Amino acid sequence: MKILRYLLFPFAFLYGLGVRLRHFLYDHHLLKSKSYPLPIICVGNLTVGGTGKTPMIEYLVRLIGEEHVAILSRGYKRKARGFSLANNLSSALSLGDEPYQFHRKFPQSKIAVCESRATGIETLLAHYTPKVILLDDAMQHRGVQAGLTLLLTSYPTLYTKDFLLPVGNLRDVTQRSKAAQVIIVTKCPSLSKEEQQKILKELNPFPYQKVFFTGIHYSEMVYTNNDNRIPLTNFIQTPFTLVTGIANPLPLVHFLKGENASFEHLQYNDHHHFSAKEIQFLQEKRKILTTEKDFVRLSEYLPEIFYLPIETYFLSETAQEDFNTIIKSYISNNKRS
């Protein structure tokens, strides 16, 4: 693997040149970036996935109030193009799995998808008056100026220790971290103050940046269609099949093993579209557990499939209060004009 990595370094160098050139053009106003007269919060990362953006978006919606929020995503791997607003006829295929998950969870929010974030915002504002727009996975979309940017990086793979594609998992240069006012280290275990200080030293934030540490909490219940649910402790009493199509399933696998669950793990790529043959194969499984993101793609074909929800939490109540204050103060000071 080390030899392969060295062989790929020229490609990473060329990729980095392209990324830096694009940032240079925006930084020197040769490419235009638009701003809008309302609070816009960008939730993003520098890697190709697996940093916990979805549970952070959900945390923000609950904090702000779903009736006040519009969420704008690209709609990765959806079977359509252009602007689309979630409605009763929407599906994971028409919106993408994560936007459709938001739509199911927060029916009072406006959930939209569009390849162009600027076009998406302008279309939303032509018809609706959200209090806040959350940009999902938009750090690389420089055509829009977010008023507040949250940069997520996972505890096991900090962006400062990663490499550009295709050598590593970075899709952007680490210097891009300067655009964030808030850096959130996600998927943390319990960390001592000394361990947190080590990470702070590694990240080396600027004086204007606040760093927070969060973890992932798994629900005590597993859910199926129509929000039917049973306790996780009951579900894992008999063997089952775990199906995942997410960037990093290891935290879930480790959690279930820690609960002494007996299961086989069928792992697919992130945002995987299941073929008819794969669906038929899964239909032969007697008992399936999956993630919420995979559930919205599979539940139509596997009515008895279950999913295990997750939520993000802050490692300390004081940090959570500080974070909430930052979000609420930003919204209060940048109300729609």
NUVO-474859 format. One record per residue (C-alpha): residue in one letter; x, y, z. Coordinates in steps of 0.05 Angstrom, whole numbers, plus 5000, padded with zeros to 4 digits. Layout:
REM NUVO-474859
aXYZ;...
***
This chain:
REM NUVO-474859
m500050005000;k505750485015;i508650364946;l501850504914;r501251144954;y507951394929;l505951234857;l499651654865;f503152274892;p503952594822;f496352544813;a495152854881;f499953414863;l496153564799;y489553524835;g492054014887;l494354504833;g487354504804;v484054614872;r488955174890;l487855514823;r480355514834;h481155824903;f485956344875;l480756554824;y475456644878;d480156984927;h482057494874;h474857604851;l476257314781;l470556834797;k464557144831;s461456944897;k454557174918;s451957364986;y444657385009;p440857805061;l439357255111;p443156785157;i446556225117;i450255675154;c454755205116;v456154515144;g461954205108;n468553835110;l475053765071;t474553005060;v470352555016;g465452365071;g464252035137;t464952635183;g457852655210;k454853235171;t447852935171;p447052875247;m449953575254;i444853855205;e439453505245;y442153805310;l441854495280;v434654405255;r432454195325;l436254785356;i433455305309;g426455005300;e424554625237;e419155125217;h424555665209;v429555255169;a430755115096;i436054585079;l439554615011;s443554024987;r446553804922;g442453164922;y448352704909;k446752114863;r439552294853;k436152104788;a434552824767;r437853494756;g436254224770;f432354514828;s427454074865;l423454204928;a421453604971;n414053434970;n409452834982;l411652514917;s419052564932;s423551964943;a430851804956;l431651724881;s428852424865;l432252794922;g438152374943;d438351965007;e440452495057;p435653045034;y429952535033;q431852335104;f431353075124;h424553115090;r421852515127;k424552765193;f422853505188;p416353595149;q415754325169;s422554505138;k423554675065;i428354145037;a431154314968;v436554034922;c440454374867;e447354294836;s448255054839;r447655314910;a446556024884;t440855804839;g437955394895;i438055974945;e435056464895;t429455974876;l427955854950;l427756594967;a423156744907;h417656314939;y419156245013;t421656645072;p425956175115;k429256465176;v435656075162;i438555685104;l442955095120;l447754905065;d449254165068;d456253965046;a457954635014;m465054835034;q467354704963;h461755124932;r464955804931;g459556114888;v455856274953;q458456645014;a455856325077;g455656775138;l457756215185;t461655595165;l462154965208;l468054515188;l467253795210;t473153325218;s472652625248;y476852435309;p480051825277;t482152195213;l483552935226;y484353335161;t491153575185;k493752855181;d490652685114;f492952745041;l489652994978;l486052514932;p487752004906;v493251894958;g488652045017;n481452275028;l482253035023;r478153344968;d480454044987;v486954345011;t487854425086;q488655175078;r481155195063;s479955085137;k481255835146;a474255955119;a470955635179;q469156015242;v467555365278;i471354705275;i467854085302;v471753455317;t466452905308;k465752175328;c470052275390;p470451765446;s470852035516;l476852495515;s480752785574;k482553525575;e489753325559;e487452925498;q483253515474;q489153975482;k493353515438;i488153555383;l487654305390;k495254355381;e494753905320;l489154325288;n492554985308;p486255405299;f486456155285;p484356625342;y477456735309;q475955985306;k472455585361;v473654845366;f468454355394;f468653605408;t462653165394;g460952435394;i455651985363;h449951715406;y446151105380;s438751035397;e436250535447;m430750355397;v430850075326;y425450315278;t421850055217;n416350315171;n410950765202;d415750905260;n414450215291;r419950095340;i422849575387;p428449625439;l435349505410;t436749015467;n430948585443;f432848635369;i439948385379;q437947775420;t437947375355;p442947415296;f441647905240;t444648205177;l447648905180;v447249275113;t451149925105;g452150395046;i455650965083;a462751255080;n465050965147;p460950405179;l466350225230;p463450625289;l456850265280;v460149585274;h464349715336;f458249945374;l454149325357;k459948875374;g460549235440;e453249055452;n455048315440;a450748295377;s451547715329;f451147935256;e453947885186;h455948545154;l454448695081;q458249325065;y456849745003;n459650404978;d457151075004;h450451274972;h450150604938;h444250494891;f441949774902;s440749374838;a434848914828;k439448314838;e442148604904;i435048754928;q432948034912;f439047784951;l437248215011;q429947995009;e432447295025;k435347545091;r430747415149;k432648005193;i436248645170;l438849245208;t441449855170;t442950595178;e437551125172;k440751375107;d440550685077;f433550555103;v430551115060;r433350754999;l431550045019;s424950085057;e420750094993;y423449414975;l424549115044;p418449275087;e421148915148;i427949255149;f429949625212;y434550225223;l438450495282;p438151265288;i444151665311;e444852355342;t450852805354;y452453035424;f457653495455;l462753205503;s461053745554;e454754135571;t458854785574;a461354675503;q454354535479;e451755175510;d457455565478;f455955255410;n448555395416;t450056115435;i454456205373;i448955945327;k443356355360;s447456995363;y449356935289;i442056845269;s439757415314;n444957895288;n443757725214;k436157715208;r433257735138;s433058455113;
***
